Amino acid sequence: MNSLKERFLRYVQINTESDPNSKSCPSTARQWDLARLLEKELRELGMEEVVLDPNAYLTATLPSNTPNAVPVIGFISHYDTSPDFSGEHVKPRVIEEYNGGDILLNAEKSIVLSPEYFPELMQYKGQTLIVTDGTTLLGADDKAGVAEIVSAMEYLITHPEIPHGEIRIGFTPDEEIGRGAHLFDVPAFRAQWAYTVDGSQIGELEYENFNAAKAELRAFGKSVHPGYAKDKMVNALTVLRDVLSGLPADEVPEQTSERQGFYHVHRMQGGIEKATAQLIIRDHDKAHFENRKTRLQELVAEAREQYNAEIEVEISDQYYNMKEKILPVFSIVEVAEKAMKAVGVQPIIKPIRGGTDGSQLSFMGLPCPNIFAGGHNFHGKYEYIPLQSMEKAVQVIVKICELTAKNPPETWQQSKN
């Protein structure tokens, strides 16, 4: 557990924040720092076929140690951190034997991590927590997953008595800005299925996620002196206000949960002559997802007619619900569930209110459910992770490898036939 902790603490202190405004891959040069460190570490551990490609995708192989025919499986995590909050100069702090009370993250700024606001903290009373200093995120999303995968491979290498087939691992850049799987070479990865290690609390096992789209609205108005504006002025801000007010007021992130979809306006700016709005559209149900996009277009058409205004709408799909790709090979989820139970973790099977690399990879031909990495409160200063949850994630990865070698899922048998 100490090596796992030290590995994670080392990773999070390397700034790997991605940048949605960059067109390069990786989107920031700083992501190379961790990618190259990981490349060196994997070689030193004894991993084979260690390849860091020109786009900073890192893959490696742990060869099979059993003479039996075993499917090739993979484990994938991303090493970039979210641009939503600073990832520069991360100063992680280790809280031994958490007592269940408030944790003062930053005395100067009076920043407190409290179970009154985050009640799930109480389930980790007595455990070791890793927290921030209140000025940055921690980076457990998803450097915890990276550390857990590397630690699991190290464990398998040092315990050759545990049977396993060929294991492929992959670390990607730019997941936090939706590009983590864009340049992932699925055929070269050659796994029959994989697991992203990118979930939150201990026990999470997910094979459903949102269908997702982004939309941008651009309204163009006519500026006239307000004293003489009657029947002449067209205020672009007013036009966009009316379009967006037509969306259901209760179908927003702050009022929805579980499988409920939403519209989320996250940016609006402009003036009388031109105004723009950016929003995202989410729904687990594909038909409802399509209806949401249609409704937005209808509201734009109504506003065009009402104001005789020029309005542009651009909607583009981002990813889809991987459930339709996972259900035909559902035994790969059952393997993960069995692995969790075997190491004393209660599976929490629920839909992801977001997306993962696994979603895109599943539609690229690599079925890819998501398992927990163990962290909480991602993308902000209150992020933390229990060390014991990380240790359990390592055990789950090892157990998945072992179970797959001893009793390959029916999915694989069917694909062979």
Phi, psi and omega per residue, in radians:
M1 nan -0.562 3.125
N2 -1.118 -0.722 3.135
S3 -1.143 -0.646 3.085
L4 -1.101 -0.799 -3.138
K5 -1.085 -0.845 -3.100
E6 -1.135 -0.634 3.105
R7 -1.095 -0.823 -3.136
F8 -1.113 -0.784 -3.139
L9 -1.072 -0.617 3.113
R10 -1.192 -0.731 -3.110
Y11 -1.152 -0.761 -3.010
V12 -1.214 -0.331 3.135
Q13 -1.443 -0.008 3.059
I14 -1.737 2.072 -3.105
N15 -1.227 2.081 3.127
T16 -2.244 0.498 -3.117
E17 -1.034 2.294 3.116
S18 -1.586 2.939 -3.007
D19 -2.341 1.944 -3.104
P20 -1.173 -0.304 -3.116
N21 -1.540 -0.121 3.137
S22 -1.540 2.532 3.124
K23 -1.744 -0.096 -3.087
S24 -1.453 2.964 3.042
C25 -2.393 2.012 0.025
P26 -1.203 2.838 -3.050
S27 -1.261 -0.304 3.091
T28 -2.365 2.434 -3.132
A29 -1.120 -0.483 -3.089
R30 -1.129 -0.363 3.108
Q31 -1.136 -0.436 3.100
W32 -1.093 -0.511 -3.083
D33 -1.036 -0.827 3.125
L34 -1.308 -0.632 3.138
A35 -1.026 -0.776 -3.120
R36 -1.233 -0.639 3.073
L37 -1.083 -0.763 3.133
L38 -1.131 -0.708 3.106
E39 -0.993 -0.828 3.139
K40 -1.110 -0.758 -3.104
E41 -1.130 -0.715 3.141
L42 -1.120 -0.683 3.096
R43 -1.119 -0.738 -3.127
E44 -1.153 -0.545 3.115
L45 -1.233 -0.389 -3.100
G46 1.825 0.203 3.047
M47 -1.176 2.643 -3.124
E48 -1.932 2.904 3.128
E49 0.879 0.788 3.121
V50 -1.359 2.023 -3.068
V51 -2.273 2.133 3.005
L52 -1.914 1.895 -2.998
D53 -1.457 3.059 -3.071
P54 -1.117 -0.246 3.123
N55 -1.806 0.205 3.089
A56 1.260 0.442 2.955
Y57 -1.543 2.222 -3.061
L58 -1.997 2.198 3.110
T59 -2.281 2.728 3.123
A60 -2.754 2.889 -3.064
T61 -2.226 2.377 2.868
L62 -1.864 1.948 -3.069
P63 -1.116 2.713 3.093
S64 -1.107 2.557 3.058
N65 -2.056 0.302 -3.140
T66 -2.190 2.513 3.132
P67 -1.335 -0.181 -3.105
N68 -1.308 2.718 3.048
A69 -1.302 2.066 -3.064
V70 -2.322 2.411 3.115
P71 -1.133 2.609 3.032
V72 -1.434 2.160 3.126
I73 -2.120 2.840 -3.084
G74 -2.316 2.840 3.037
F75 -2.359 2.313 -2.982
I76 -2.331 2.404 3.023
S77 -2.493 2.876 3.076
H78 -1.963 2.589 -3.086
Y79 -1.876 -0.050 3.065
D80 -1.395 2.794 3.066
T81 -2.068 2.822 -3.004
S82 -1.195 2.434 3.022
P83 -1.348 -0.010 -3.141
D84 -1.147 -0.406 -3.116
F85 -2.623 2.650 -3.025
S86 -1.040 2.379 3.028
G87 -2.013 0.299 -3.106
E88 -1.675 2.366 3.126
H89 1.032 0.863 3.078
V90 -1.182 2.245 3.136
K91 -2.110 1.477 -3.115
P92 -1.184 2.613 3.123
R93 -2.276 2.379 -3.100
V94 -1.756 2.147 3.103
I95 -1.836 1.859 3.135
E96 -1.384 2.432 3.052
E97 0.823 1.085 -3.134
Y98 -0.873 2.290 -3.007
N99 -1.601 0.012 3.106
G100 1.579 0.045 -3.132
G101 -1.809 -2.915 3.085
D102 -1.171 2.548 3.050
I103 -2.003 2.039 3.112
L104 -1.376 1.887 -3.127
L105 -1.407 -0.685 -3.068
N106 -2.601 1.890 -3.094
A107 -1.182 -0.691 -3.088
E108 -1.093 -0.662 -3.105
K109 -1.767 0.054 3.136
S110 0.955 0.818 3.140
I111 -1.745 2.116 -3.034
V112 -2.200 2.319 2.990
L113 -1.646 1.921 -2.968
S114 -2.124 2.421 3.054
P115 -1.184 -0.254 3.068
E116 -1.166 -0.615 3.125
Y117 -1.676 -0.544 3.140
F118 -2.117 1.348 -3.019
P119 -1.095 -0.376 -3.138
E120 -1.126 -0.274 3.064
L121 -0.964 -0.585 -3.031
M122 -1.130 -0.419 3.134
Q123 -1.264 -0.151 -3.119
Y124 -1.924 0.295 3.102
K125 -1.022 2.297 -3.126
G126 1.589 -0.164 -3.124
Q127 -1.663 3.038 3.098
T128 -1.640 2.125 3.132
L129 -1.898 2.524 3.003
I130 -1.971 2.161 -3.018
V131 -2.214 3.091 3.090
T132 -1.663 3.123 3.028
D133 -1.727 0.228 3.076
G134 1.496 -0.007 -3.128
T135 -1.971 -0.209 -3.132
T136 -2.441 2.969 2.879
L137 -1.303 3.037 3.132
L138 -1.609 -0.757 -3.108
G139 1.722 0.233 3.055
A140 -1.089 -0.419 2.996
D141 -1.676 1.631 0.141
D142 -2.340 0.661 3.097
K143 -1.235 -0.354 2.994
A144 -1.114 -0.807 3.112
G145 -1.055 -0.709 3.109
V146 -1.082 -0.847 -3.124
A147 -1.087 -0.658 -3.116
E148 -1.206 -0.713 3.115
I149 -1.137 -0.807 3.134
V150 -1.072 -0.748 -3.131
S151 -1.145 -0.645 3.102
A152 -1.142 -0.709 3.100
M153 -1.139 -0.708 3.103
E154 -1.066 -0.713 -3.138
Y155 -1.125 -0.767 3.131
L156 -1.129 -0.643 3.123
I157 -1.147 -0.691 -3.097
T158 -1.517 -0.065 3.076
H159 -2.256 1.231 -3.079
P160 -1.138 -0.180 3.099
E161 -1.239 -0.271 3.110
I162 -1.472 2.027 -3.108
P163 -1.257 2.495 3.064
H164 -2.768 2.676 3.031
G165 -1.463 -2.895 3.082
E166 -1.210 2.258 -3.124
I167 -2.003 2.249 3.070
R168 -1.912 2.373 3.069
I169 -2.136 2.621 -3.130
G170 -2.524 2.385 3.096
F171 -2.138 2.286 -2.990
T172 -2.080 2.665 2.989
P173 -1.564 2.922 2.827
D174 1.065 0.401 3.078
E175 -1.135 -0.622 -3.051
E176 -1.176 -0.298 3.089
I177 -1.932 0.344 2.989
G178 1.426 0.229 -3.073
R179 -2.043 0.154 -2.996
G180 -1.011 -0.555 -3.106
A181 -1.781 -0.055 -2.987
H182 -0.998 -0.697 -3.083
L183 -1.996 0.353 3.112
F184 -1.299 2.197 -3.089
D185 -1.519 1.573 -3.084
V186 -1.078 -0.828 3.124
P187 -1.033 -0.705 -3.138
A188 -1.210 -0.497 3.124
F189 -1.181 -0.560 3.003
R190 0.961 0.367 3.019
A191 -1.472 2.596 3.103
Q192 -1.434 -0.478 2.945
W193 -2.758 2.960 -3.126
A194 -2.599 3.030 3.057
Y195 -2.271 2.245 2.925
T196 -1.417 2.409 3.080
V197 -1.847 1.420 -2.950
D198 -2.564 0.294 3.119
G199 -1.476 -3.135 -3.087
S200 -1.676 -1.968 -2.930
Q201 -1.102 2.753 -3.124
I202 -0.924 2.314 3.095
G203 1.753 -0.280 -3.094
E204 -1.085 2.333 3.089
L205 -2.483 2.032 -2.935
E206 -2.286 2.383 3.053
Y207 -2.376 0.237 3.040
E208 -2.213 2.541 3.065
N209 -2.619 3.031 3.116
F210 -1.125 2.594 2.679
N211 -1.392 2.439 -2.978
A212 -2.385 2.460 3.031
A213 -2.477 2.718 3.006
K214 -2.050 2.637 -3.111
A215 -2.412 2.530 3.027
E216 -2.258 2.285 3.099
L217 -1.935 2.397 3.094
R218 -2.292 2.022 3.132
A219 -1.908 2.450 -3.117
F220 -2.093 2.203 -3.075
G221 -1.975 -2.938 3.090
K222 -2.288 2.071 -3.106
S223 -1.562 2.205 3.103
V224 -2.392 2.569 3.103
H225 -0.865 2.240 -3.048
P226 -1.048 -0.419 3.118
G227 -1.265 -0.303 -3.098
Y228 -2.255 0.512 -2.957
A229 -1.552 -0.167 -3.047
K230 -1.011 2.221 3.119
D231 1.110 0.233 3.131
K232 -2.159 -0.844 -3.086
M233 -1.216 2.448 2.905
V234 -2.145 1.971 -3.087
N235 -1.593 1.950 -3.084
A236 -1.050 -0.588 3.113
L237 -1.142 -0.696 3.115
T238 -1.157 -0.680 3.123
V239 -1.055 -0.850 -3.139
L240 -1.163 -0.646 3.102
R241 -0.999 -0.767 -3.108
D242 -1.225 -0.622 3.067
V243 -1.070 -0.892 -3.045
L244 -1.242 -0.528 3.115
S245 -1.221 -0.262 3.079
G246 -1.354 -0.214 3.096
L247 -1.346 2.596 -3.120
P248 -1.032 2.178 -3.050
A249 -1.138 -0.455 -3.089
D250 -1.689 0.041 3.130
E251 -1.806 1.146 -3.134
V252 -2.278 2.805 -3.081
P253 -0.946 -0.696 -3.042
E254 -1.300 -0.078 3.131
Q255 -2.205 0.279 -3.126
T256 -2.281 2.776 3.136
S257 -2.694 3.035 3.100
E258 0.888 -2.082 -3.066
R259 -1.662 0.148 -3.139
Q260 -1.275 2.320 3.130
G261 -1.527 3.082 -3.120
F262 -2.812 2.910 2.869
Y263 -1.899 2.467 -3.141
H264 -2.380 1.854 3.062
V265 -1.459 2.025 -3.071
H266 -1.985 -0.082 3.072
R267 -2.722 2.359 3.051
M268 -2.575 2.293 -3.104
Q269 -2.731 2.861 3.076
G270 2.375 -2.829 -3.134
G271 -2.617 -2.746 -3.059
I272 -1.141 -0.733 -3.052
E273 -1.331 -0.601 -3.124
K274 -2.653 2.370 3.079
A275 -2.428 2.528 3.134
T276 -2.256 2.642 3.063
A277 -2.437 2.447 3.080
Q278 -2.086 2.391 3.122
L279 -2.576 2.857 3.042
I280 -2.076 2.660 -3.112
I281 -2.159 2.273 -3.076
R282 -2.381 2.442 3.002
D283 -2.886 2.410 3.082
H284 -1.259 -0.583 -3.114
D285 -1.470 2.195 -3.060
K286 -1.110 -0.716 -3.136
A287 -1.145 -0.762 3.104
H288 -1.104 -0.650 3.098
F289 -1.037 -0.817 3.129
E290 -1.139 -0.655 3.116
N291 -1.119 -0.629 3.133
R292 -1.113 -0.773 3.130
K293 -1.119 -0.722 3.121
T294 -1.091 -0.734 -3.118
R295 -1.081 -0.712 3.119
L296 -1.081 -0.726 3.126
Q297 -1.150 -0.631 3.097
E298 -1.122 -0.738 3.125
L299 -1.108 -0.654 3.087
V300 -1.120 -0.775 3.136
A301 -1.075 -0.695 3.118
E302 -1.129 -0.700 -3.140
A303 -1.212 -0.638 3.088
R304 -1.004 -0.786 -3.108
E305 -1.225 -0.751 -3.087
Q306 -1.114 -0.739 -3.036
Y307 -1.792 -0.084 -3.044
N308 0.903 0.809 -3.034
A309 -2.022 2.704 3.040
E310 -1.505 2.129 3.115
I311 -2.317 2.234 3.076
E312 -1.830 2.432 3.059
V313 -2.281 2.274 3.139
E314 -2.203 2.004 -3.136
I315 -2.067 2.252 3.116
S316 -2.363 2.335 3.118
D317 -1.236 2.525 -3.129
Q318 -1.899 -0.823 3.085
Y319 -2.841 2.973 -3.058
Y320 -2.205 2.920 -3.132
N321 -1.206 2.037 -3.080
M322 -1.242 -0.125 -3.117
K323 -0.920 -0.717 -3.088
E324 -1.155 -0.392 3.101
K325 -1.610 -0.361 -3.102
I326 -1.552 -0.676 -3.076
L327 -0.953 -0.696 3.127
P328 -1.159 -0.295 3.131
V329 -2.205 0.754 -2.946
F330 -1.115 -0.322 -3.141
S331 -1.094 -0.349 3.091
I332 -1.252 -0.474 3.017
V333 -1.267 -0.706 -3.130
E334 -1.113 -0.588 3.078
V335 -1.080 -0.800 3.129
A336 -1.109 -0.680 3.119
E337 -1.104 -0.773 3.106
K338 -1.102 -0.687 -3.140
A339 -1.098 -0.737 3.124
M340 -1.083 -0.842 -3.124
K341 -1.087 -0.615 -3.107
A342 -1.162 -0.453 -3.140
V343 -1.855 0.242 3.037
G344 1.466 0.450 3.102
V345 -1.926 2.243 3.093
Q346 -1.414 2.027 -3.125
P347 -1.121 2.433 3.028
I348 -2.055 1.719 -3.080
I349 -1.670 2.034 -3.078
K350 -2.699 2.798 3.115
P351 -1.292 2.613 3.072
I352 -1.486 2.215 3.042
R353 -1.539 1.106 -3.107
G354 2.984 -2.659 3.112
G355 -2.457 2.887 3.083
T356 -2.393 2.942 2.986
D357 -0.931 -0.568 -3.104
G358 -1.051 -0.549 3.102
S359 -1.096 -0.935 -3.136
Q360 -1.138 -0.709 -3.133
L361 -1.110 -0.630 3.115
S362 -1.074 -0.671 3.119
F363 -1.400 -0.183 3.062
M364 -1.626 0.031 3.081
G365 1.855 0.095 3.115
L366 -2.094 1.616 3.125
P367 -0.954 2.324 -2.907
C368 -2.631 1.402 3.029
P369 -1.127 2.958 -3.077
N370 -2.053 2.332 3.075
I371 -2.081 2.846 -2.997
F372 -1.178 2.572 2.933
A373 -1.850 -0.399 2.971
G374 1.937 -0.123 -3.055
G375 -1.506 2.967 3.108
H376 -2.374 2.733 3.018
N377 1.003 0.789 -3.115
F378 -1.015 2.713 3.008
H379 1.275 0.422 -3.137
G380 -2.811 3.117 -3.044
K381 -1.248 -0.293 3.138
Y382 -1.620 0.191 -3.133
E383 -1.131 2.449 3.078
Y384 -2.684 2.869 3.098
I385 -2.575 2.325 3.041
P386 -1.370 2.300 -3.132
L387 -1.077 -0.632 -3.136
Q388 -1.129 -0.555 3.079
S389 -1.175 -0.658 3.095
M390 -1.127 -0.710 3.129
E391 -1.096 -0.709 3.111
K392 -1.139 -0.613 3.096
A393 -1.094 -0.711 3.079
V394 -1.054 -0.788 -3.137
Q395 -1.095 -0.661 3.126
V396 -1.136 -0.772 3.123
I397 -1.043 -0.817 3.129
V398 -1.061 -0.761 -3.095
K399 -1.171 -0.655 3.079
I400 -1.027 -0.773 3.125
C401 -1.071 -0.763 -3.115
E402 -1.166 -0.824 -3.121
L403 -1.103 -0.674 -3.139
T404 -1.136 -0.628 3.118
A405 -1.242 -0.680 -3.077
K406 -1.388 -0.603 -3.078
N407 -2.580 1.397 -3.082
P408 -0.966 2.455 -3.114
P409 -1.035 2.663 3.101
E410 -0.993 -0.557 3.117
T411 -0.902 -0.800 -3.080
W412 -1.234 -0.696 3.125
Q413 -1.062 -0.724 -3.134
Q414 -1.148 -0.691 -3.118
S415 -1.182 -0.565 3.091
K416 -1.165 -0.669 -3.115
N417 -1.294 nan nan
